[in-house]
Amino acid sequence: MKISSSLPRHFLYLILLVLTTALAGCDKNTTEEPSEPDKPGDITETDIDSADVLPVHNLGEDFASYIESIDYSPDSTTIYVSLKQSTPAGRIPKEASIIVIPECEIFPDGFGATVRSVRLSPTIMLTCSWPDLSQFAEEFNLSTADGTLEISEIEVFDQDGNRIEFEEYDPDDQGSSSRSRAGICNLITRQHLDLSVSNGTAWNHLRFLGQVYYGFRYIGATIQKERGRRTIMTFDIEPTLGLNVSSIVECKAEVNKDIRIGQLRTNLKALVAGVPVVFPVTFYLYFEAAAAGSITFESTLTHEFSSAFTISNSSGQWRSSRRNGDGNNGDESPWGIQKIDLDGSISTGLRAGVIVGLYSATTGVGINLIPKYTLSASASLSSDDLYRINPMVSNNIGIESEIYVAAKLFGCDLGKYTYSFPKIDLYDNSIHLFPGISGFKVGEGATETEKVVEYDREKHFFLENIQAEEGLVLLDENSEVVGRYKPTSTEENESKIHKKQYLSRLKPKKTYYAAPFYSIFGKTFIGNEYLFKTDDIIESRTYRLSILNSADERLLPDKKEFIIKADVGAEGDIEITNIEGMERQGNDWYYSWIDNVERTDGESTITFKEERASLRISAYVSDNPYSLCINEAHNHSDDSNTMINTSIGYQYHYYYVFRQAYENQAYSKYYYSWTSKRAEFWLSSDGKTQTPCDGQDNKGSMNTVYTTIHNITAKLERIGQ
């Protein structure tokens, strides 16, 4: 016997149907053989479809031997049964009847059909349709609740259709719960999964290894027909899917893989008017993986999902509902990452289908259920700046599902029915790869060299379930690590944990950087650095500056001692706050002991003789252009603010100006002579006397030669300690 394979495969492989209620039965005369077939045209299609009940004939297992072939129309609604010419005339079915062949080797699910026409020549051809269960009997009541619908043992087949050994899986042992309801519970199988794609394909490397389980937490069905009323059917199905796999993925392309894992098969069985009715139930499963971009990825994926569907025609039209299930992961990502270098997206998941039919595993009522797990990111663990960037990882678990009903099986008046439920996101979250940091601040500690670091750390992030070390790192101004800390968690809420760390024994007046760090996969990643500075430790001091002698008496002040008040930092930085007997001008302090001007008026000129001598003290580097120190041991850079700079100057200028120009305030000086003497020296804040500056001769205007720097002896001593 040849059974055509023209039945579209997509009914079996792509449409994941949860309930195929194509139900068939037979009448009270099931042991009688059908009489001679009617002549063509005796009964119309309308007569068949409108009949409340049709004769039902149980043809017996042996009738399968008379069947030459079975073919199907492209839409699978019409069945063509060709009988051998040797078929006895008394065994040829009649038009407008329902024929049933019980379960046998050729028909493991049995066979049922409504005979719509019979042609006797040139070959014996029965044109049939799927049977309408409501035409089996005037009334019946089938239910899984009272056992009138029974389930057979589970069989599991691999991807090639071979029967395989399997392990029954009890979700209650895993802490799951199934509702206590009248029906069939926990028909779940677990299979080993080892999928790989070799090199040379679009995938450089792909492997998924672990376990997958699938089946039903619950199947419940009620099929009822009261005399004179239509048949009412209600199906409750709760499929469940789960996987626990490790994966290795490498690709640099946009690729996908679709692999059939296998299927679970069982039968619901009943007797209607004494005729065996078989409802094959098939749960078939595919594994899908897709990637786009440049990806190197090693991870585990653990998740379980259940959902509940109800399909009913109690209102006169097919209606369906779905109670969204959820996963056993709660708010946690199902991914466990060992290695990630992801610039693009990767998705994987299960495509499952359940279909229930009448004597058929390919047509009926069904459900498609597709949980898909997707990651999208631009994150490479080879990047040293990865924590500073801290990319967002888009992590989604989406469930797509639909219900399909071949309603012709239940009566032509109901029509076909397909309903796609909106996609639901069990988990849709864009989270940071590393723990995100916010509210980072550095506060004052108990002393100038203590600080308090506080920040909020995100509670959930993509790598949170992997063994790692995290904390706070302290860097100096050269970005060298000087300390690692594990801050204390002081409080937390649903999304954040507040962290606090005390930093002590810091150096005063220094620049530091604090940053979060995360060590994982043998590498330490440092996040954004936050700059802070420590305060100086200020000490108020009193110094006495003594001018002892000078090589030129004109540079020796009439006052030889000056009392200096100053604040000194931990590194010797000095700020003068007061000098007794001296006048402050900006950052300089001045003492003048000669300030003479002699004026002589002539007819057209005015002659001036000016003599001045002063002492200047400051605590910063002078940028005076006449500071022509050539002593290589001296540092006159900005780093010399730990010194007290003392400069003593004497000037004698003898010159004339033209009266008219002078009175108009637009005049030049014409010198008879110019004498300028200068002594400059540095004294450190620790009281040590520095060597005086050495200088050289320099030429001023009109080629007047003057000496800019002269030696002088002085000392600075700290007093009043």
Secondary structure, 3 states (H helix, E strand, C coil): CEECCCCCCHHHHCCCCCCCCCCCCCCCCCCCCCCCCCCCCCCCHHHHHHCCCCCEEECCHHHHHHEEEEEECCCCCEEEEEECCCCCHHHCCCCCEEEEECCCCCCCCCEEEEEEEEECCCCEEEEEECCCHHHCCCCEEEECCCCCCEECCCEEEECCCCEECCEECCHHHHCCCCCCCCCEEEEEEEEEEEEEECCCCCEEEEEEEEEEEEEEEEEEEEEEECCCCCEEEEEEEEEEEEEEEEEEEEEEEEEEEEEEEEEEEEEEEEEECCEEEEEEEEEEEEEEEEEEEEEEEEEEEEEEEECEEEEECCCCCCEEEEECCCECCCCCCCEEEEEEEEEEEEEEEEEEEEEECCCCCCCCEEEEEEEEEEEEEEEECCCCCHHHHCCEEEEEEEEEEEEEECHHHHCHHHCCEEEEEEEEEEEEEEEECCCCEEEEEEEECCCCCCEEEEEEEECCCCCCCCCCEEEEEEECCCCCEEEEECCEEEEECCCEEEEEEEECCCCCCCEEEEEEEEEECCEEEECCCEEEECCCCCEEEEEEEEEEEECCHHHCCCCCEEEEEEEECCCCCEEEEEECCCEEECCEEEEEEEEEEEEEECCCEEEEEEEEEEEEEECCCCCCCCCCCCCCCCCCCHHHCCEEEEEEEEEEEEEEEEHHHHHCCCCCCEEEEEEEEEEEEEEECCCCECCCCCCCEEECHHHCEEECCCCEEEEEEEECC
